[in-house]
Every structure is written in structure tokens, then in C-alpha cells.
Amino acid sequence: MATPVPAPIAMLAELTYRCPLSCPYCSNPVEMAKKESELDTEVWLDVFNQAAKLGVLQLHLSGGEPASRRDLVALVAGARNAGLYTNLITSAIGLTQRRLVELEEAGLDHVQLSLQGTDAEMADRIGGYKGGFARKMQAAEWIVEAGFPLTLNAVVHRQNLHQLPEAIEMAVAMKARRMEVAIVQFHGWAMLNREVMMPTREQAQEASRIVEEARARLKGTLVIDYVPADYHSDYPKRCMGGWGSTGLNVTPDGLVLPCHAAQTIPSLSFDNVRDKRLADIWYKGDAFNAYRGEDWMQEPCRSCDRRKLDFGGCRCQAMAIAGDAAATDPVCVKSPLHSKMTDLAEAFSHGDSAELVYRKSP
Amino acid sequence: MTQIGAAEIPVIPRGVRLHEDKVRGLWVLLAPERTINLDPIGLAILQEVDGTRSFGALVKILAAKYDAPEDQIAGDVAEFITGLTDRRILELK
């Protein structure tokens, strides 16, 4: 007997693919929809209302750069009206002090600021945007001044991992309550940059040690959430807390995805909020039901005790490495492809290229 | 054993709020990247946190309301609040 499908808790709304930065690890697809096909204000507000009725509590407004949407304040106000907790995930480029005040009046709950490096040289190189670091530091002050709780979100990789201790100190200095330290996950544009961005195993271990030390030292001051280096692990990540069980993602043109990388699985087709109700898509959509529960699993997952812990890992990574989205995530030591994965990680992490492939905006 | 001074004032800061989750039929505390499901005790404590009452005053109110000894209530409330302040979800002023 299959367990009933729970209601989703979180929704990631990718408001636009437009972005002034061009980070080479962007999780957006390599092929992106153009501005003309973006959902308009009314459709987004309807989607937010549907999401709240469906059981979504947390709304993450992201992109691209969500501040590139002229109607951002109206979208935040509508989402708050629907009863959603609103989280803005931003590079801060395009956020003026006046706009932050408007967002605060509209009821925005929380701001999550991305960090590409701890100095202008690194940050502007990784973000591909000259002057971006200086504008970000100014915006961080405005964000805290406006009263928002701030999370600093540092994506780290072989090029900038040595700056991690400084990044943590920056979060404290900025008065951030939270920090996310994510070792780059290889989906989207990051797949094109594995040779340049893959950390070495030693770097990955050092990062874990630094985070552990900082968590103990900064207890009650700064909360650190950490995404360790996937390719160097023995067991896969608990991707999305289980496919189609906690969260959903809406793309700028209205497709509803079980995770932001799901479009890399060619066998899946996705429903659009322009055609169907969100509840219908969540409970009955083919893409959501494809990897729900355990029936889709193969060996070694099917008979493994860890299947309830990690759900077989990341479907998109299984697709990328094993060529089969229903395979065991090759990160797992029990996968027949684990040694291939280890060799790949080793080889990429010692690549001598420093030539980044930058994301291109649609 | 967790200690909070009787004069310290627990505060639900900007960016954290109590919310009735009508779909699931429970109360939750919404915070940055966190949703905390509240049991009736947690809810009872947070409903008395108004940003002006001290920890000592909270304990007195809850002890009277639930007809329980103050030192027992103090221990439970301190543990609950400290669990949240450690995670920057509540603040003490």
C-alpha cells in the first residue's frame, strides 16, 4: 500500500532567468526561456494563492535575479497576502535602498544574499560582473538597516574555497543570522565547469572541518547550514527531502518541476501553471509521480536500508553519470559506478584549466 | 541545566512569525529556511511571548495557567527557549 502523498511545504518561484551576473555554477538550465515567455504578475499571484491553499508555507523568490522583475514589490505583497513566508534569494544587484524599503513595507520576511568571493577581485571574476562586489556590500548594509534578517549564501569551489574562513567572518560582521555554505553542486552550468570548480578531496575535508569549528564557536550568533562536496562522499545527498514530497519549483515560463534540475531528465514531461491547477500538477502530474515512493527503485536501492534515509540520492545526478534517472546515485559506495565517480572527481579536481564557462542570460 | 535570567525578555524577532497551518491543522513557527511544528506546550509558551514580558513573568503566567510548580515550568520553558535562541530563531533582550 502506497503512503499518501504529503502536501508540499516549500515552493521555489524562479521569477525570471534574466540576471546581471553570469556565475559559472548557475543552477538554471543551459537552455533558458526568454523574457517574452515570462509569467505576468497576475498569473504569479494566482500561483501563490494556489500554493498557499495546497499547503506551501515557505516561498523562495529566486531567478535569475528576482530584482530584475519590475513587479517584485507587488509579487511580495501578494505572496504575503496569501499567507506565505517570503524569502528573497538575490545577488542584490538592482536592489536600491528605496526598493528595499518598499519590499519591507510589502512584508518581505527574509533576504538571502549570494556571495561569490570575499573580495572584489574574486567575486567580480566569478560573478562575471565588474563592480558587483562593491554594490553587494553596500546592499548588505541596507538590508540589515531595513530590519530584514539576512542569510549570506556562499557557493564555494576550488577557485574560492581558501576564502571560506573569511566568508564566515564577513557573515558575522554583516550581522547575518544565518549562513549557507554550499560546495558547488554539479548541475546546470556547473556541469560545464567541473574541471575548473571541482574541489580536491583535501579541500572538501578542510571545508567540513572549518564549518564544524565555526558552528561550535558561533553558536547563538550565526547558524551555518552546509552542503558538503557531493562527488567526494560515500553516500548520496537526501535530494529534495524525497522527490515530490516536500517542494516544487516553478520556472519563469510556468513549468512546474519536482526540482530545479529536473529538465535534464529527458523522459519527463512537465505541466504548466497556464494549463492546469497547481494541486492537480502536484498530486497527479507524471513528473511528480515518476520517482515518488520506492516502486521505481532498482537494486541496490530496492533492498537497501538507507533507501528511507536518502531515497536513492539525486535523480538528476543518476541521469548525468549513469545515463539512467532511476539508477542509484553514483555517489553511493553501493553503486557499480562509484569508482567511476571517484575517478571523475579526482581527475576534475586536479584539472589545470582556470578558464571559466560563464552563464549566458537569455 | 539551561539557565535564563528572570529579567531577560524573550523576543520573536523580525522575520520569524507564528502561523496557523490550516492545511495540516497545526501551528508552526516560520523562520528563515525553517518551519518548526509546535506542540500545544510550545504554542502555549510562544503565545505568551509578547516582547515585553520577562522570562520570570512568563513562568508565573504559565505556572498559574497550568497549575504547575514554578521551578518545573521554569526548566521546561528555559529549555524550549534556549533551543530556539541557539538557532537564532528567538532572541533575548
Boltz contact constraints between the chains, C-beta under 6 A:
constraints:
  - contact:
      token1: [A, 7]
      token2: [B, 23]
      max_distance: 6.0
  - contact:
      token1: [A, 55]
      token2: [B, 23]
      max_distance: 6.0
  - contact:
      token1: [A, 57]
      token2: [B, 35]
      max_distance: 6.0
  - contact:
      token1: [A, 85]
      token2: [B, 30]
      max_distance: 6.0
  - contact:
      token1: [A, 109]
      token2: [B, 15]
      max_distance: 6.0
  - contact:
      token1: [A, 110]
      token2: [B, 15]
      max_distance: 6.0
  - contact:
      token1: [A, 110]
      token2: [B, 32]
      max_distance: 6.0
  - contact:
      token1: [A, 147]
      token2: [B, 14]
      max_distance: 6.0
  - contact:
      token1: [A, 149]
      token2: [B, 15]
      max_distance: 6.0
  - contact:
      token1: [A, 149]
      token2: [B, 32]
      max_distance: 6.0
  - contact:
      token1: [A, 151]
      token2: [B, 32]
      max_distance: 6.0
  - contact:
      token1: [A, 177]
      token2: [B, 88]
      max_distance: 6.0
  - contact:
      token1: [A, 178]
      token2: [B, 32]
      max_distance: 6.0
  - contact:
      token1: [A, 219]
      token2: [B, 86]
      max_distance: 6.0
  - contact:
      token1: [A, 220]
      token2: [B, 86]
      max_distance: 6.0
  - contact:
      token1: [A, 223]
      token2: [B, 87]
      max_distance: 6.0
  - contact:
      token1: [A, 223]
      token2: [B, 88]
      max_distance: 6.0
